[in-house]
Amino acid sequence: MSESHYEQFFELIARRSALIDLREDKQTSLAEVTRPIDWSALFGNDNPVEIEIGCGKGRFLLEASRQRPDINYVGVERALKYAQHAKERLQKGGATGVFLIWSDAAYLVDRYIGEGTVEAYHVYFPDPWPKKRHRKRRLFRNEVWLRGLIRTLNSSRGRIHVATDYTEYFYEIRDCLTHTPPLVYQPPDSLEIAHIPTSFEMKYRAEGRKIHRAVYQMDST
Ligand SMILES: C[S@@+](CC[C@H](N)C(=O)[O-])C[C@H]1O[C@@H](n2cnc3c(N)ncnc32)[C@H](O)[C@@H]1O
């Protein structure tokens, strides 16, 4: 997509974006939110911020926020139907310390997230767009998202966690992140982070599909 296409797309998405506050049960148009988002003011604490992109029905966020109350979790979801589903699941589960953002990941990261303010991104089962003519829609082909990822991650230790069942896309993501300095691949046993399966992971595991996972970390050396 050219810069002018992004501008047009962002104008459209700006009208379809909202911050969802679970504790207050309140939805605020993103256009009314001051940028960059002040995470400390939003959460009322200085805990590290971790963002799940494409949070779907919110299973990861619910479990992660239970296991790690010392982390401020944010879920980003472009489909309103899933954002609503995630909201209900999190509220029912009592995870009111989580914020949801109904928006597009590239738009949100580019326009609303401050430099070095994110400890980790989680991207689980991103849409693989299997048809050749649709592959340009893949998140890891979106240069605005990739640029924003590097700018917004904590520059000395920020991480991105990815998982997919789609082998060809996994190789593409691995290739993309390996060639996106200063990200460096982390062997799975080097991180003490519990693995939380998402809804898609549970479904695919039940079908016996192989799941690929990888973690990359910002290298400050
Ligand atoms: C295949 S589903 C996976 C959902 C969840 N991560 C899981 O593993 O169960 C992909 C999700 O990403 C969302 N999504 C796709 N592109 C997105 C984007 N650019 N920004 C935000 N969400 C996006 C879709 O609406 C969908 O809910």
The ligand as an SDF file (V2000), in Angstrom:
LIG
                    3D

 27 29  0  0  0  0  0  0  0  0999 V2000
   -7.2550  -16.0640   13.2120 C   0  0  0  0  0  0  0  0  0  0  0  0
   -7.8690  -14.9660   14.3980 S   0  0  0  0  0  0  0  0  0  0  0  0
   -6.9190  -15.3820   15.8680 C   0  0  0  0  0  0  0  0  0  0  0  0
   -7.5690  -14.8690   17.1360 C   0  0  0  0  0  0  0  0  0  0  0  0
   -6.7680  -15.1380   18.4210 C   0  0  0  0  0  0  0  0  0  0  0  0
   -5.4860  -14.4770   18.3660 N   0  0  0  0  0  0  0  0  0  0  0  0
   -6.5850  -16.6170   18.6470 C   0  0  0  0  0  0  0  0  0  0  0  0
   -5.4630  -17.1100   18.4540 O   0  0  0  0  0  0  0  0  0  0  0  0
   -7.5480  -17.2810   19.0420 O   0  0  0  0  0  0  0  0  0  0  0  0
   -7.1260  -13.4350   13.9100 C   0  0  0  0  0  0  0  0  0  0  0  0
   -7.7530  -12.2460   14.6150 C   0  0  0  0  0  0  0  0  0  0  0  0
   -7.0020  -11.0750   14.2960 O   0  0  0  0  0  0  0  0  0  0  0  0
   -7.8970  -10.0150   13.9960 C   0  0  0  0  0  0  0  0  0  0  0  0
   -7.1550   -9.0850   13.1250 N   0  0  0  0  0  0  0  0  0  0  0  0
   -6.7280   -9.3450   11.8690 C   0  0  0  0  0  0  0  0  0  0  0  0
   -6.0530   -8.2960   11.3780 N   0  0  0  0  0  0  0  0  0  0  0  0
   -6.0430   -7.3490   12.3610 C   0  0  0  0  0  0  0  0  0  0  0  0
   -5.5050   -6.0490   12.4460 C   0  0  0  0  0  0  0  0  0  0  0  0
   -4.8390   -5.5060   11.4220 N   0  0  0  0  0  0  0  0  0  0  0  0
   -5.6770   -5.3590   13.5790 N   0  0  0  0  0  0  0  0  0  0  0  0
   -6.3690   -5.8970   14.6250 C   0  0  0  0  0  0  0  0  0  0  0  0
   -6.9170   -7.1310   14.5890 N   0  0  0  0  0  0  0  0  0  0  0  0
   -6.7520   -7.8500   13.4740 C   0  0  0  0  0  0  0  0  0  0  0  0
   -9.0740  -10.6890   13.3290 C   0  0  0  0  0  0  0  0  0  0  0  0
  -10.2430   -9.9140   13.3770 O   0  0  0  0  0  0  0  0  0  0  0  0
   -9.1790  -11.9790   14.1500 C   0  0  0  0  0  0  0  0  0  0  0  0
   -9.9960  -11.8230   15.2960 O   0  0  0  0  0  0  0  0  0  0  0  0
  1  2  1  0
  2  3  1  0
  2 10  1  0
  3  4  1  0
  4  5  1  0
  5  6  1  0
  5  7  1  0
  7  8  2  0
  7  9  1  0
 10 11  1  0
 11 12  1  0
 11 26  1  0
 12 13  1  0
 13 14  1  0
 13 24  1  0
 14 15  1  0
 14 23  1  0
 15 16  2  0
 16 17  1  0
 17 18  1  0
 17 23  2  0
 18 19  1  0
 18 20  2  0
 20 21  1  0
 21 22  2  0
 22 23  1  0
 24 25  1  0
 24 26  1  0
 26 27  1  0
M  CHG  2   2   1   9  -1
M  END
$$$$
